[in-house]
């Protein structure tokens, strides 16, 4: 083990470690990396996380750490405001922060922001944890998908694992281990001033400039080696998510994923029931694929997904089977239960807004009832087309009907017609039977009961 006097300087160690890692693979790349670092010592990278912790967030942080290290930045600052997120993604971020090759600062900001649930672990895993005035941190107790407590043996397993994770992070970063355990077991939440007093975070900074000023000259440990931050007045380089990450970050929101899936199913249903419209089918297919993509990266309950599928199947069946509402009611119940259970997992505290679930259920139910009403009314109504549609219609005789027959105008068409008695031109006749292209008619005796006949050119 090297003594302090024999240790190389921090800058020398940074270049040496990086060059050694790259020397075997590509010596020229190592030389260029050293040159790049020498010109970027007064630079810090800044990224913003203002949504739930999900795979897109984890991928963005990992890329940002690598980019900042390649650019020779003094530090990476993560401006954080999150309500929580997926446990698996949180573990990935914690692992990247603890093993980062450069100092990482997590700054809970702006005022009004918070580091809740998964955000607690991300904040404590940083080399330096800072908070803006008017922010809070805590409430890291694991819950189910709807915010409810986890019961039984699963509760103990998840809680104990989460406690061990928080204690490990706190010990590694020299933070308050006792509070880290309370944040999980008792779901405690504290303000920024309390966080500094309890040694949960390191400092409170009013803005980014104030943060850099307080960070300057601070010693941090990076992979077991002390490094002094030299960031006062450093250039701040803001990095944004790539398009793929932005898209995944948006659709990985449970509310967005759920709405996309519902819109996709509704669009495809409209296309199947009304072929040739095209737009609902195209839009529905795109929405459904995006929704399924989100479900691949989110923790979902497959029982909930199966219930949603059953509910939709029952609602569609109601349109074609005379169940007198039994299938429709069963479909709505299955649909709502499936929607509420969809993200109910032990590895996530994400959930779908219940108002969205109830609105989606009401939309599907209303659409199904409307279509069912129209179908029943059509079935019970008098046919208007084909052979059945001619029976009972009133036409005007255009060629005297006598043996062997004459012609009558019905529905704007001329038909051959026969009758039991002669009917003169201009009289009204009712269709009583259709045989091929010949109609059997009878004279309308009561003129008061005659229905108006649509005759081409008649504007009366």
For each residue, the residues with C-beta under 8 A, 3 or more apart:
1:
2: 6 7
3: 6 7
4: 7
5:
6: 2 3
7: 2 3 4 13
8: 12 13 16
9: 12 13
10: 13 14 225 226 227 228
11: 14 15 41
12: 8 9 15 16
13: 7 8 9 10 16 17 225 227
14: 10 11 17 18 37 72 102 227
15: 11 12 18 19 34 37 38
16: 8 12 13 19 20
17: 13 14 20 21 101
18: 14 15 21 22 30 33 34 37 69 101
19: 15 16 22 23 30 31 33 34
20: 16 17 23
21: 17 18
22: 18 19 25 26 27 29 30 33
23: 19 20 27 30
24:
25: 22 29
26: 22 29 30
27: 22 23 30 31
28: 31 32
29: 22 25 26 32 33
30: 18 19 22 23 26 27 33 34
31: 19 27 28 34 35
32: 28 29 35 36
33: 18 19 22 29 30 36 37 70
34: 15 18 19 30 31 37 38
35: 31 32 38 39
36: 32 33 39 40 70 71 72
37: 14 15 18 33 34 40 41 72
38: 15 34 35 41 72
39: 35 36 72
40: 36 37 43 71 72 73
41: 11 37 38 72 74 230
42: 74 230 231 233 234 235
43: 40 71 72 73 74 234 235 236 237
44: 68 73 74 75 76 77 212 231 234 235 236 237
45: 64 67 68 71 73 75 76 77 236 237 238 239
46: 76 77 79 208 236 237 238 239
47: 60 61 64 76 77 78 79 238 239 240
48: 78 79 238
49: 53 57 60 61 78 79 80 81 82
50: 79 80 81 82 113
51: 54 57 82 249 253
52: 57 82 83 84 85 86 118 252 253 350
53: 49 57 58 82 84 85 86 89 90 93 118 119 122
54: 51 57 58 85 86 89 248 249 252 297 298
55: 58 59 86 89 248 252 297
56: 59 60 241 245 246 248 249 252 297
57: 49 51 52 53 54 60 61 85 89 93 249
58: 53 54 55 61 62 89 92 93 96
59: 55 56 62 63 245 248
60: 47 49 56 57 63 64 241 245 249
61: 47 49 57 58 64 65 78 93 96 97
62: 58 59 65 66 92 93 96
63: 59 60 66 67 242
64: 45 47 60 61 67 68 76 78 239
65: 61 62 68 69 76 96 97 100 101 102 104
66: 62 63 69 70
67: 45 63 64 70 71 239
68: 44 45 64 65 71 73 75 76 102 239
69: 18 65 66 72 73 100 101 102
70: 33 36 66 67
71: 36 40 43 45 67 68 237
72: 14 36 37 38 39 40 41 43 69
73: 40 43 44 45 68 69 76 102 237
74: 41 42 43 44 102 103 229 230 231 234
75: 44 45 68 102 103 104 105 127 215 229 231
76: 44 45 46 47 64 65 68 73 100 102 103 104 105
77: 44 45 46 47 104 105 106 107 208 211 236
78: 47 48 49 61 64 104 105 106 107 122 126
79: 46 47 48 49 50 107 109
80: 49 50 106 107 108 109 113 115 119 122 123
81: 49 50 108 109 110 113 114 115
82: 49 50 51 52 53 85 114 115 116 117 118 119 122
83: 52 114 116 117 119
84: 52 53 116 117 118 119 349 350
85: 52 53 54 57 82 89 90 117 118 119 348 349 350
86: 52 53 54 55 89 90 118 298 299 347 348 350
87: 90 91 118 142 162 347 348
88: 91 92 299 347
89: 53 54 55 57 58 85 86 92 93 118
90: 53 85 86 87 93 94 118 121 122
91: 87 88 94 95 165
92: 58 62 88 89 95 96
93: 53 57 58 61 62 89 90 96 97 121 122 125
94: 90 91 97 98 121 122 125 165 169
95: 91 92 98 99
96: 58 61 62 65 92 93 99 100
97: 61 65 93 94 100 104 106 122 125 126
98: 94 95 125 169 172
99: 95 96 223
100: 65 69 76 96 97 103 104 127 222
101: 17 18 65 69 222 223
102: 14 65 68 69 73 74 75 76 222
103: 74 75 76 100 127 128 220 222 227 229
104: 65 75 76 77 78 97 100 126 127 128
105: 75 76 77 78 126 127 128 129 130 211 215
106: 77 78 80 97 115 122 123 125 126 128 129 130
107: 77 78 79 80 130 131 132 205 208 211
108: 80 81 113 114 115 119 123 129 130 131 132 135 137 192 201
109: 79 80 81 113 131 132 135 205
110: 81 113 132
111: 132 133 134 135
112: 134 135
113: 50 80 81 108 109 110 132 135
114: 81 82 83 108 119 135 136 137
115: 80 81 82 106 108 119 120 122 123 131 135 136 137 138
116: 82 83 84 119 120 136 137 138 139 140 189
117: 82 83 84 85 120 139 140 141 349
118: 52 53 82 84 85 86 87 89 90 121 122 140 349
119: 53 80 82 83 84 85 108 114 115 116 122 123 137
120: 115 116 117 123 124 137 138 139 140 166 180 183
121: 90 93 94 118 124 125 140 165 166 169
122: 53 78 80 82 90 93 94 97 106 115 118 119 125 126
123: 80 106 108 115 119 120 126 129 137 201
124: 120 121 129 166 169 170 173 175 180 200
125: 93 94 97 98 106 121 122 169 172 173
126: 78 97 104 105 106 122 123 129 173
127: 75 100 103 104 105 173 220 221 222
128: 103 104 105 106 202 203 215 218 220 229
129: 105 106 108 123 124 126 173 175 200 201 202
130: 105 106 107 108 201 202 203 204 205 211 214
131: 107 108 109 115 135 137 192 195 196 201 203 204 205
132: 107 108 109 110 111 113 135 192 204 205 206 207
133: 111 192 204 206
134: 111 112 192
135: 108 109 111 112 113 114 115 131 132 191 192
136: 114 115 116 189 190 191 192
137: 108 114 115 116 119 120 123 131 189 190 192 195 200 201
138: 115 116 120 183 187 188 189 190
139: 116 117 120 183 187 188 189
140: 116 117 118 120 121 162 166 183 184 187
141: 117 159 162 183 184 185 186 187
142: 87 150 158 159 162 184 346 349
143: 147 148 149 150 349
144: 147 148 149 150 344 345 346 349
145: 301 341 342 343 344 345 348 349 350 351
146: 340 343 344 351 354
147: 143 144 349 351
148: 143 144
149: 143 144 155
150: 142 143 144 154 155 158 159 346
151: 154 155
152: 155 156
153: 156 157
154: 150 151 157 158 346
155: 149 150 151 152 158 159
156: 152 153 159 160
157: 153 154 160 161
158: 142 150 154 155 161 162 346 347
159: 141 142 150 155 156 162 163 184 185
160: 156 157 163 164
161: 157 158 164 165
162: 87 140 141 142 158 159 165 166 184
163: 159 160 166 167 181 184 185
164: 160 161 167 168
165: 91 94 121 161 162 168 169
166: 120 121 124 140 162 163 169 170 180 181 183 184
167: 163 164 170 171 177 180 181
168: 164 165 171 172
169: 94 98 121 124 125 165 166 172 173 175 180
170: 124 166 167 173 174 175 176 177 179 180
171: 167 168 174 177
172: 98 125 168 169
173: 124 125 126 127 129 169 170
174: 170 171
175: 124 129 169 170 179 180 199 200 201
176: 170 179 180 198 199 200
177: 167 170 171 180 181
178: 181 182
179: 170 175 176 182 183 188 190 198 200
180: 120 124 166 167 169 170 175 176 177 183 184 200
181: 163 166 167 177 178 184 185
182: 178 179 185 186 188
183: 120 138 139 140 141 166 179 180 186 187 188 189
184: 140 141 142 159 162 163 166 180 181 187
185: 141 159 163 181 182
186: 141 182 183
187: 138 139 140 141 183 184
188: 138 139 179 182 183
189: 116 136 137 138 139 183
190: 136 137 138 179 194 195 198 200
191: 135 136 194 195
192: 108 131 132 133 134 135 136 137 195 196 201 204
193: 196 197 204
194: 190 191 197 198 200
195: 131 137 190 191 192 198 200 201
196: 131 192 193 199 200 201 202 203 204
197: 193 194
198: 176 179 190 194 195
199: 175 176 196
200: 124 129 137 175 176 179 180 190 194 195 196
201: 108 123 129 130 131 137 175 192 195 196 204
202: 128 129 130 196
203: 128 130 131 196 211 214
204: 130 131 132 133 192 193 196 201
205: 107 109 130 131 132 208 210 211 214
206: 132 133 210
207: 132 210 211
208: 46 77 107 205 211 212 236
209: 212 213
210: 205 206 207 213 214
211: 77 105 107 130 203 205 207 208 214 215
212: 44 208 209 215 216 231 232 233 234 236
213: 209 210 216 232
214: 130 203 205 210 211 218
215: 75 105 128 211 212 218 229 231 232
216: 212 213 229 230 231 232
217: 228 229 230 232
218: 128 214 215 228 229
219: 226 227 228 229
220: 103 127 128 226 227 228 229
221: 127 224 225 226 227
222: 100 101 102 103 127 225 226 227
223: 99 101
224: 221
225: 10 13 221 222
226: 10 219 220 221 222
227: 10 13 14 103 219 220 221 222
228: 10 217 218 219 220
229: 74 75 103 128 215 216 217 218 219 220
230: 41 42 74 216 217 234
231: 42 44 74 75 212 215 216 234
232: 212 213 215 216 217
233: 42 212
234: 42 43 44 74 212 230 231
235: 42 43 44
236: 43 44 45 46 77 208 212
237: 43 44 45 46 71 73
238: 45 46 47 48
239: 45 46 47 64 67 68
240: 47 246
241: 56 60 245 246 249
242: 63 245 246
243: 246 247
244: 247 248
245: 56 59 60 241 242 248 249
246: 56 240 241 242 243 249 250
247: 243 244 250 251
248: 54 55 56 59 244 245 251 252 293 294 297
249: 51 54 56 57 60 241 245 246 252 253
250: 246 247 253 256
251: 247 248 256 257 260 290 291 293 294
252: 52 54 55 56 248 249 256 257 294 297 298
253: 51 52 249 250 256 257 294
254: 257 258 298 342 343 350 351 352
255: 258 259 352 353 356
256: 250 251 252 253 259 260 294
257: 251 252 253 254 260 261 291 294 295 298
258: 254 255 261 262 291 339 342 352 356 357 360
259: 255 256 262 263 291 356 360
260: 251 256 257 263 264 287 288 290 291 294
261: 257 258 264 265 287 288 291 292 295
262: 258 259 265 266 291 360 363 364
263: 259 260 266 267 283 284 287 288 291
264: 260 261 267 268 284 285 286 287 288 289 290 291
265: 261 262 268 269 284 288 312
266: 262 263 269 270 280 284 363 364 367
267: 263 264 270 271 280 281 283 284 285 287 288
268: 264 265 271 272 280 281 284 285 288
269: 265 266 272 273 284 316
270: 266 267 273 274 277 280 281 284
271: 267 268 274 275 277 278 280 281 284
272: 268 269 275 281
273: 269 270 371
274: 270 271 277 280
275: 271 272
276:
277: 270 271 274 280 281
278: 271 281 282
279: 282 283
280: 266 267 268 270 271 274 277 283 284
281: 267 268 270 271 272 277 278 284 285
282: 278 279 285 286
283: 263 267 279 280 286 287
284: 263 264 265 266 267 268 269 270 271 280 281 287 288
285: 264 267 268 281 282 288 289
286: 264 282 283 289 290
287: 260 261 263 264 267 283 284 290 291
288: 260 261 263 264 265 267 268 284 285 291 292
289: 264 285 286 292 293
290: 251 260 264 286 287 293 294
291: 251 257 258 259 260 261 262 263 264 287 288 294 295
292: 261 288 289 295 296
293: 248 251 289 290 296 297
294: 248 251 252 253 256 257 260 290 291 297 298
295: 257 261 291 292 298 300 305
296: 292 293
297: 54 55 56 248 252 293 294
298: 54 86 252 254 257 294 295 343 348 350
299: 86 88 343 345 347 348 350
300: 295 304 305 342 343 345
301: 145 304 305 341 342 343 344 345
302: 305 306
303: 306 307 338 341
304: 300 301 307 308 337 338 339 340 341 342 343 344
305: 295 300 301 302 308 309 338 342
306: 302 303 309 310 338
307: 303 304 310 311 334 335 337 338 341
308: 304 305 311 312 334 335 338 339 342
309: 305 306 312 313 338
310: 306 307 313 314 331 334 338
311: 307 308 314 315 330 331 332 333 334 335 336 337 338
312: 265 308 309 315 316 331 335 364
313: 309 310 316 317 331
314: 310 311 317 318 327 328 330 331 334
315: 311 312 318 319 327 328 331 332 335 364 365 368
316: 269 312 313 319 320 331 368
317: 313 314 320 321 323 327 331
318: 314 315 321 323 325 327 328 331 368 372
319: 315 316 368 371 372 375
320: 316 317
321: 317 318 327
322:
323: 317 318 326 327 328
324:
325: 318 328 329
326: 323 329 330
327: 314 315 317 318 321 323 330 331
328: 314 315 318 323 325 331 332 365 368 369 372
329: 325 326 332 333
330: 311 314 326 327 333 334
331: 310 311 312 313 314 315 316 317 318 327 328 334 335 368
332: 311 315 328 329 335 336 361 364 365
333: 311 329 330 336 337
334: 307 308 310 311 314 330 331 337 338
335: 307 308 311 312 315 331 332 338 339 360 361 364
336: 311 332 333 339 340 357 358 361
337: 304 307 311 333 334 340 341
338: 303 304 305 306 307 308 309 310 311 334 335 341 342
339: 258 304 308 335 336 342 352 357 360 361
340: 146 304 336 337 344 352 354 357
341: 145 301 303 304 307 337 338 344
342: 145 254 258 300 301 304 305 308 338 339 352
343: 145 146 254 298 299 300 301 304 348 350 351 352
344: 144 145 146 301 304 340 341 351
345: 144 145 299 300 301 348
346: 142 144 150 154 158
347: 86 87 88 158 299
348: 85 86 87 145 298 299 343 345
349: 84 85 117 118 142 143 144 145 147
350: 52 84 85 86 145 254 298 299 343
351: 145 146 147 254 343 344
352: 254 255 258 339 340 342 343 356 357
353: 255 356 357
354: 146 340 357 358
355: 358 359
356: 255 258 259 352 353 359 360
357: 258 336 339 340 352 353 354 360 361
358: 336 354 355 361 362
359: 355 356 362 363
360: 258 259 262 335 339 356 357 363 364
361: 332 335 336 339 357 358 364 365
362: 358 359 365 366
363: 262 266 359 360 366 367
364: 262 266 312 315 332 335 360 361 367 368
365: 315 328 332 361 362 368 369
366: 362 363 369 370
367: 266 363 364 370 371
368: 315 316 318 319 328 331 364 365 371 372
369: 328 365 366 372 373
370: 366 367 373 374
371: 273 319 367 368 374 375
372: 318 319 328 368 369 375 376
373: 369 370 376 377
374: 370 371 377 378
375: 319 371 372 378 379
376: 372 373 379 380
377: 373 374 380 381
378: 374 375 381
379: 375 376
380: 376 377
381: 377 378
382: 389 392
383: 386 388 389
384: 389
385: 388 389
386: 383 389 390
387: 390 391 434
388: 383 385 391
389: 382 383 384 385 386 393 411
390: 386 387 393 410 411 431 434 439
391: 387 388 431 432 433 434
392: 382 430 431
393: 389 390 410 411 430 431
394: 410 428 429 430 431 444 450 451 453
395: 408 409 410 411 415 417 428 429 430 431 439 441 453
396: 408 409 426 427 428 429 453 455
397: 400 401 406 407 408 417 423 424 425 426 427 428 429
398: 406 407 408 409 414 425
399: 406 407 425
400: 397 406 422 423 424 425
401: 397 405 406 407 408 417 418 419 422 423 429 441
402: 405 406 422 423
403:
404: 418
405: 401 402 416 417 418 438
406: 397 398 399 400 401 402 416 417 418 423
407: 397 398 399 401 414 415 416 417
408: 395 396 397 398 401 414 415 417 429 439 441
409: 395 396 398 412 413 414 415 453 455
410: 390 393 394 395 413 415 431 439 453
411: 389 390 393 395 454
412: 409 454 455 456
413: 409 410
414: 398 407 408 409
415: 395 407 408 409 410 437 438 439
416: 405 406 407 437 438 439
417: 395 397 401 405 406 407 408 429 438 439 440 441
418: 401 404 405 406 438 439 440 441
419: 401 422 423 429 440 441 442 443
420: 442
421: 442 443
422: 400 401 402 419
423: 397 400 401 402 406 419 427 429 441 443
424: 397 400 427
425: 397 398 399 400
426: 396 397
427: 396 397 423 424 443 444
428: 394 395 396 397 443 444 447 450 453
429: 394 395 396 397 401 408 417 419 423 441 442 443 444
430: 392 393 394 395 441 442 444
431: 390 391 392 393 394 395 410 434 439 440 441
432: 391 440 441 442
433: 391 439 440
434: 387 390 391 431 438 439 440
435: 438 439 440
436:
437: 415 416
438: 405 415 416 417 418 434 435
439: 390 395 408 410 415 416 417 418 431 433 434 435
440: 417 418 419 431 432 433 434 435
441: 395 401 408 417 418 419 423 429 430 431 432
442: 419 420 421 429 430 432
443: 419 421 423 427 428 429
444: 394 427 428 429 430 447 449 450
445:
446: 449 450
447: 428 444 450
448:
449: 444 446
450: 394 428 444 446 447
451: 394
452:
453: 394 395 396 409 410 428
454: 411 412 458
455: 396 409 412 458
456: 412
457:
458: 454 455
459:
460:
